[in-house]
Amino acid sequence: MAEKDPPAGDDHEKRVEKAFDSFHETLGEKADASREALQKLKEATAARDVSAMRNELHAVKEEHGWLFEEMAKHPDLAALVNELARLGL
């Protein structure tokens, strides 16, 4: 699948920051157990590094299945994953 340019005026890094901050607020202390995995995923997402994001999502799914399910329920994170999927995830 060919990569597409992000929408004009898109401030991807701020959106990533906001989405992950909101996700941390939603999970509270439960997120502490997987803070390192979330940080790696956040960095890959912010960088639009599709390969790294795919690897981190796979690792989260394998090591923290509950976290992967919570991420899928979070509207902002789900939107980011969908956006990157269009870029070739």
PABA-224625 format. One record per residue (C-alpha): residue number from 1; residue in one letter; x, y, z. Coordinates in nm, 2 decimals, m for minus. Example, Ala and Ser with C-alpha at 12.3 -4.5 7.8 and 13.67 -1.06 7.14 Angstrom:
BEGIN
R   n res      u      v      w
R   1   A   1.23  m0.45   0.78
R   2   S   1.37  m0.11   0.71
% end
This chain:
BEGIN
R   n res      u      v      w
R   1   M   0.00   0.00   0.00
R   2   A   0.14   0.34  m0.09
R   3   E   0.20   0.60   0.18
R   4   K  m0.02   0.90   0.18
R   5   D   0.06   1.25   0.31
R   6   P  m0.11   1.36   0.63
R   7   P  m0.39   1.62   0.59
R   8   A  m0.28   1.98   0.55
R   9   G  m0.26   2.16   0.89
R  10   D  m0.24   1.82   1.07
R  11   D  m0.04   1.85   1.39
R  12   H   0.02   1.48   1.44
R  13   E   0.26   1.50   1.73
R  14   K   0.02   1.71   1.94
R  15   R  m0.27   1.47   1.86
R  16   V  m0.05   1.18   1.97
R  17   E   0.04   1.35   2.29
R  18   K  m0.32   1.43   2.36
R  19   A  m0.44   1.08   2.28
R  20   F  m0.18   0.91   2.50
R  21   D  m0.24   1.16   2.79
R  22   S  m0.61   1.09   2.77
R  23   F  m0.55   0.72   2.76
R  24   H  m0.33   0.74   3.07
R  25   E  m0.60   0.94   3.25
R  26   T  m0.85   0.68   3.16
R  27   L  m0.64   0.38   3.29
R  28   G  m0.50   0.56   3.59
R  29   E  m0.26   0.33   3.79
R  30   K  m0.33   0.03   3.56
R  31   A  m0.12   0.21   3.30
R  32   D   0.19   0.21   3.53
R  33   A   0.24  m0.17   3.47
R  34   S   0.29  m0.11   3.10
R  35   R   0.44   0.24   3.10
R  36   E   0.75   0.13   2.90
R  37   A   0.54  m0.04   2.63
R  38   L   0.31   0.26   2.60
R  39   Q   0.61   0.50   2.57
R  40   K   0.76   0.30   2.29
R  41   L   0.43   0.29   2.11
R  42   K   0.38   0.66   2.16
R  43   E   0.72   0.74   2.02
R  44   A   0.66   0.52   1.71
R  45   T   0.32   0.67   1.66
R  46   A   0.45   1.03   1.69
R  47   A   0.72   0.96   1.44
R  48   R   0.48   0.79   1.20
R  49   D   0.71   0.50   1.20
R  50   V   0.47   0.24   1.07
R  51   S   0.71  m0.05   1.11
R  52   A   0.80   0.03   1.47
R  53   M   0.44   0.09   1.55
R  54   R   0.33  m0.24   1.41
R  55   N   0.61  m0.41   1.62
R  56   E   0.50  m0.23   1.94
R  57   L   0.14  m0.30   1.88
R  58   H   0.22  m0.67   1.84
R  59   A   0.43  m0.66   2.16
R  60   V   0.15  m0.49   2.36
R  61   K  m0.10  m0.75   2.23
R  62   E   0.13  m1.04   2.32
R  63   E   0.25  m0.91   2.66
R  64   H  m0.04  m0.70   2.78
R  65   G  m0.35  m0.83   2.61
R  66   W  m0.58  m0.63   2.84
R  67   L  m0.40  m0.31   2.74
R  68   F  m0.44  m0.38   2.37
R  69   E  m0.82  m0.42   2.43
R  70   E  m0.84  m0.10   2.63
R  71   M  m0.65   0.08   2.35
R  72   A  m0.89  m0.04   2.09
R  73   K  m1.18   0.11   2.30
R  74   H  m1.02   0.45   2.33
R  75   P  m1.15   0.67   2.05
R  76   D  m0.85   0.89   2.01
R  77   L  m0.60   0.60   2.00
R  78   A  m0.82   0.40   1.77
R  79   A  m0.84   0.70   1.54
R  80   L  m0.46   0.73   1.53
R  81   V  m0.42   0.35   1.46
R  82   N  m0.67   0.38   1.18
R  83   E  m0.49   0.68   1.03
R  84   L  m0.16   0.50   1.03
R  85   A  m0.33   0.19   0.89
R  86   R  m0.41   0.39   0.58
R  87   L  m0.04   0.48   0.56
R  88   G   0.05   0.11   0.55
R  89   L   0.03  m0.04   0.90
% end
